């Protein structure tokens, strides 16, 4: 019975020790985040503006115009740019920048492509448009 008491006391002491370590970690983290050095060193970036969005859209359009109009990557990039314009029209400039970055990433990395001989048909207001193998 004496051994059981020691095990029980050890478990209680381990639990207290763990709780104290956790409390110390939380307290230390709170002090670090509220320190004046931390507040001065990290400047919060400003909200995106219409000018930022317009510049990102222009960069995306310039890159898209450099590749073939029959490129599947260009097709998807242009859809991202349309979404970016819609976000800008809603006053959501952060969403505009996000879609413009996706468009630029699509053009730079060519995530969508067609193998030689493959065809992708897209319905447009004037009929169908056929996109063929990507010309990298």
Protein Blocks (a to p, Z undefined) as FASTA:
>chain_A
ZZmmmmmmmmmmmmmmmmmmmmmmmmmmmmmmmpmklmmmpccdddddfklmmmmmmmmm
mmmmmpcfkbmklmmmmmmmmmmmmmmmnopaklmmmmmmmmmmmmmnomaccdehiacd
dddfkbccddddddZZ
